[in-house]
Amino acid sequence: MDLNKIIFLMMLCVPMFVGAQTLTFTDHEPMGNMRTQVTRQFFRLVEQESKGRIRIDHHWNGELSSSYDAYETVREGTKADMATVVPEYDSQRMPLHQLFKSFLAGPSGEAQVALIRKAYKTIPELTEELHHAGIHPVLVATGYPVGFYSREPMADLNALKEQTWRTASFWHISYLENAGATNKRIPWGERVSDSLRSGAIDGIMVNIDSGWDIGAHRAAPHLLVSQELWLGHIYLVAMNLDRWNALPPKDKRAIERAASKTYKAMGKTMDESYEQMLQQLSNEGCTVRRLTHEEVSDFVTNVRQSEVQERWVKEKESESTADVRRVFEKLRSLVQHAHRGTVPLCS
């Protein structure tokens, strides 16, 4: 090949690499499940939209940080520039974000993605809370719906009464107790599976994929589930705020375009993955029953959701948590609008 042609081809490649920067990312889960695949696709789009100016060095399965340390890791920005941050694990510094999970029911798929995007666009206090904590959200996702794995068959959720269950969320603990159940605190993992096998607990209330991960369906092979029982568990792909602020405007726009494209595909991915997960559970001998809309509606009413929410909001107001009532009312309105005509979420 002619030398001049070789030099010309090399020059074409230069813009793809000159000034390229690498952002280090950490996630507490192994690569391969629904949420992490969405995140990985987002990274591909970031590199694509930035025309190679941004590359992501991604680390999975807690390689750089555990789920509980992720916030500090990304805030400090030493080991990683970005991380999957779960606000529920740092409720003191991100109190407003706890409100998402206070809603037992909500939209699914594309409607859920649209709701979360609209929440961040119309409730600036959410992003302000994260900025105050030293991080910036570049992608916001949730997980699979909540399910009820039980050792024995349950005709419906009224069977929770006088049983002993395990859940982690302080919201869900209140709802279980209002349903007449006793919550038993057990560290997540093998000890939960052991407790199910021994009969120390009757079941667990958890997102269905986490139950799958620990093999809960083997000891508790009866599952009540509904897509309306959304997790409300926010997973932020968050960047160190100083790192974000230092990015050139064109790189920020590239990341935002990548996020927009990711959101467009996210709802379909969530719906398909949900059905695949239920099929996997069924294939392994789990009896799966989908709760009716009326059953979900009754459950929301019976566990006194609005009463629990109001009590929490008042507690936060007494602690001088700024904007908590305003954010709650805005988010409640969005959830109700997204789910209008189905579950009476404020009952």
C-alpha positions in Angstrom: 0.0 0.0 0.0 1.2 3.5 -0.8 2.9 5.3 2.2 0.8 8.4 1.7 -2.4 6.3 1.8 -1.3 4.6 5.0 -0.6 8.0 6.7 -4.0 9.3 5.5 -5.8 6.3 7.0 -3.9 6.7 10.3 -4.9 10.3 10.5 -8.6 9.3 10.1 -8.2 7.3 13.3 -6.6 10.0 15.4 -9.8 11.9 16.4 -11.1 8.6 17.9 -8.2 8.4 20.3 -6.7 11.9 20.9 -8.1 13.2 24.2 -9.9 10.0 25.0 -10.6 9.5 28.7 -11.4 6.4 30.7 -14.0 6.4 33.4 -13.8 3.6 36.0 -17.2 2.0 37.0 -18.1 -0.5 39.8 -21.2 -2.5 40.4 -22.0 -4.9 43.3 -23.8 -7.4 41.1 -22.3 -9.9 38.6 -22.6 -9.1 35.0 -25.4 -11.0 33.3 -28.7 -10.2 34.9 -31.3 -7.8 33.5 -30.2 -4.6 35.2 -26.5 -5.1 34.6 -27.1 -5.9 30.9 -29.0 -2.6 30.6 -26.0 -0.8 32.3 -23.5 -2.5 29.9 -25.6 -1.4 26.9 -25.6 2.1 28.2 -21.8 2.1 28.4 -21.6 0.9 24.8 -23.8 3.8 23.8 -21.7 6.2 25.8 -18.6 5.1 23.8 -20.5 5.3 20.6 -22.2 8.7 21.2 -18.9 10.2 22.3 -17.1 8.8 19.2 -14.6 7.1 21.4 -13.7 10.1 23.6 -15.1 8.3 26.6 -14.3 4.7 27.5 -15.7 2.8 30.5 -13.5 0.5 32.5 -16.3 -1.6 34.2 -15.9 -3.8 37.2 -18.7 -6.2 38.4 -19.6 -8.4 41.4 -18.2 -6.1 44.0 -14.7 -6.1 42.6 -14.0 -2.5 43.7 -16.8 -1.8 46.1 -19.7 -3.5 47.9 -23.3 -2.3 47.5 -23.2 -0.6 50.9 -19.9 1.2 50.2 -20.7 2.3 46.6 -21.9 5.7 47.6 -18.7 6.5 49.5 -16.6 5.0 46.7 -18.1 7.3 44.0 -18.3 10.3 46.2 -14.6 10.1 47.0 -13.8 9.3 43.3 -10.5 7.6 44.0 -11.1 3.9 43.2 -14.0 4.7 40.8 -15.5 7.6 38.9 -18.9 5.9 38.7 -20.8 3.3 40.6 -24.2 1.7 40.9 -25.6 3.5 44.0 -28.7 2.3 45.9 -30.1 5.3 47.8 -31.9 2.9 50.2 -28.5 1.9 51.6 -27.7 5.5 52.6 -31.1 6.8 53.8 -29.6 9.5 56.0 -27.9 11.3 53.1 -30.6 10.5 50.6 -33.9 10.7 52.5 -36.0 12.0 49.6 -35.1 9.0 47.5 -36.7 6.7 50.1 -40.1 7.8 48.9 -40.0 5.8 45.7 -40.2 2.5 47.6 -43.1 3.7 49.8 -45.5 2.9 46.9 -46.4 -0.7 46.9 -47.9 -0.6 43.5 -47.1 1.3 40.3 -46.7 1.1 36.5 -44.5 -1.4 34.8 -42.3 -1.6 31.7 -42.3 1.5 29.6 -44.7 3.4 31.8 -42.4 2.8 34.8 -39.4 4.1 32.9 -41.4 7.1 31.8 -42.5 7.8 35.4 -39.0 7.7 36.8 -37.7 10.0 34.1 -40.5 12.4 34.6 -39.8 12.4 38.4 -36.3 13.6 37.9 -37.3 16.1 35.3 -40.1 17.7 37.3 -38.9 17.2 40.9 -35.5 19.0 40.9 -35.1 18.3 44.7 -34.2 14.7 43.8 -31.1 15.7 41.7 -30.3 18.5 44.2 -30.2 15.9 47.0 -27.7 13.8 45.0 -25.6 16.8 44.1 -25.5 17.8 47.8 -24.3 14.2 48.5 -21.5 14.7 45.9 -22.8 12.6 43.1 -24.6 13.1 39.7 -27.1 10.6 38.2 -26.3 9.6 34.6 -28.8 6.7 34.4 -31.7 5.7 36.7 -33.1 2.2 36.7 -35.2 -0.1 38.9 -35.4 -3.9 39.2 -37.9 -6.7 39.0 -41.3 -6.5 40.8 -41.7 -7.7 44.4 -42.9 -11.3 45.0 -44.0 -13.3 48.0 -42.0 -16.6 48.3 -43.7 -19.0 50.8 -43.0 -22.4 52.2 -46.6 -23.4 52.0 -49.3 -22.5 49.5 -51.1 -19.2 50.2 -54.6 -18.7 48.8 -54.0 -15.0 48.9 -52.1 -12.3 50.8 -54.5 -12.4 53.7 -52.6 -15.6 54.6 -49.7 -13.4 55.8 -51.6 -12.9 59.1 -49.8 -14.5 62.1 -46.9 -15.8 59.9 -43.2 -14.9 60.2 -41.6 -13.3 57.2 -38.4 -11.7 56.2 -38.0 -8.4 54.2 -35.4 -5.7 54.3 -37.1 -2.4 53.4 -38.4 -0.4 56.3 -41.5 0.3 54.2 -42.1 -3.3 53.6 -41.6 -4.2 57.2 -44.4 -1.8 58.1 -46.7 -3.2 55.4 -46.1 -6.8 56.5 -46.8 -5.9 60.1 -50.0 -4.1 59.1 -50.9 -7.3 57.3 -50.6 -9.1 60.6 -47.3 -10.8 60.0 -44.1 -10.7 62.1 -40.9 -9.6 60.4 -37.7 -11.4 61.3 -34.4 -9.7 60.6 -31.9 -12.0 58.9 -28.8 -11.0 57.0 -29.3 -11.5 53.3 -27.9 -14.6 51.7 -27.5 -18.2 52.7 -28.9 -17.5 56.2 -32.2 -16.6 54.6 -32.3 -19.8 52.6 -31.4 -21.8 55.7 -34.2 -20.1 57.6 -36.7 -21.0 54.9 -35.6 -24.6 54.9 -35.7 -24.9 58.7 -39.1 -23.2 59.0 -37.8 -20.4 61.1 -39.6 -18.1 58.7 -42.6 -18.8 56.5 -41.6 -16.7 53.5 -39.8 -13.7 52.1 -41.0 -10.5 50.5 -38.4 -9.5 47.9 -37.8 -8.7 44.3 -38.3 -11.9 42.4 -34.7 -12.1 41.0 -33.1 -11.7 44.4 -35.2 -14.7 45.6 -33.9 -16.6 42.6 -30.3 -15.7 43.3 -30.3 -17.3 46.7 -32.5 -20.3 45.6 -35.4 -19.3 47.8 -37.8 -21.0 45.4 -36.3 -24.4 46.4 -37.2 -24.0 50.1 -40.2 -21.7 49.4 -41.7 -23.0 46.1 -44.9 -21.0 46.2 -44.8 -17.5 44.7 -47.4 -14.8 44.6 -46.5 -12.0 42.2 -47.8 -9.1 40.1 -46.1 -6.6 37.9 -48.2 -4.0 39.7 -46.2 -4.7 42.8 -43.3 -2.7 41.5 -40.0 -2.7 43.5 -39.6 1.1 43.7 -36.0 0.3 44.4 -33.8 2.9 42.7 -30.5 1.9 41.1 -28.5 5.0 40.1 -25.5 4.8 37.8 -23.9 7.8 39.5 -20.8 9.8 38.7 -18.6 11.7 41.1 -19.9 15.2 40.9 -16.6 16.9 40.4 -15.8 14.5 37.6 -19.1 15.2 36.0 -18.6 19.0 36.3 -15.2 18.7 34.7 -16.4 17.0 31.6 -16.6 19.1 28.4 -20.2 20.0 27.4 -20.0 17.7 24.3 -19.1 14.7 26.5 -22.0 15.5 28.9 -24.4 15.6 25.9 -23.0 12.3 24.6 -23.7 10.7 28.0 -27.2 12.2 28.1 -27.9 10.9 24.5 -26.7 7.5 25.5 -29.0 7.5 28.5 -32.0 8.6 26.4 -31.4 5.7 24.0 -31.1 3.3 26.9 -34.4 4.4 28.4 -36.2 3.8 25.1 -35.2 0.1 25.2 -35.4 -0.4 28.9 -39.2 -0.9 29.3 -39.3 -3.7 26.8 -36.2 -5.4 28.3 -37.8 -5.2 31.8 -41.1 -6.8 30.5 -39.3 -9.6 28.6 -36.9 -10.4 31.5 -39.8 -10.5 33.9 -41.6 -13.2 31.8 -38.3 -15.1 31.4 -37.7 -15.1 35.1 -41.2 -16.4 35.9 -40.7 -19.1 33.3 -37.3 -20.1 34.8 -39.0 -20.3 38.3 -41.8 -22.5 36.9 -39.3 -24.7 35.1 -37.6 -25.4 38.4 -40.8 -26.5 40.2 -41.9 -23.2 41.6 -45.7 -22.7 41.7 -46.3 -19.2 40.3 -49.6 -17.4 40.7 -50.2 -13.9 39.4 -52.2 -11.8 41.7 -55.2 -10.1 40.2 -55.6 -6.4 40.1 -58.2 -6.5 42.8 -56.0 -8.5 45.1 -53.2 -5.9 44.7 -55.6 -3.1 45.3 -57.0 -4.7 48.4 -53.4 -5.3 49.7 -52.5 -1.7 49.2 -55.6 -0.7 51.2 -55.3 -3.3 53.9 -51.7 -2.5 54.8 -52.6 1.2 55.2 -50.0 2.5 52.8 -51.0 6.2 53.0 -51.0 6.1 56.8 -47.4 4.7 56.8 -46.3 7.3 54.3 -47.8 10.2 56.2 -46.2 9.1 59.5 -42.8 8.9 57.8 -43.2 12.3 56.2 -44.1 13.8 59.5 -41.1 12.2 61.1 -38.8 13.7 58.5 -40.4 17.1 58.8 -39.7 17.0 62.6 -36.1 16.2 61.7 -36.1 19.3 59.4 -35.7 17.3 56.2 -36.2 20.0 53.6 -38.8 19.7 50.9 -40.0 16.2 52.0 -43.7 16.9 51.9 -43.5 18.8 48.6 -41.5 15.9 47.0 -43.8 13.3 48.4 -46.9 15.1 47.1 -45.3 15.6 43.7 -44.2 11.9 43.4 -47.6 10.7 44.7 -49.3 12.7 41.9 -47.0 11.2 39.3 -47.5 7.7 40.5 -51.3 8.1 40.6 -51.4 9.7 37.1 -49.2 6.9 35.7 -51.4 4.2 37.3 -54.7 6.0 36.9 -57.7 3.6 36.5 -55.9 0.7 38.2 -54.7 0.4 41.8 -55.8 3.3 44.1 -52.3 4.1 45.3 -53.2 6.7 47.8 -55.9 4.6 49.6 
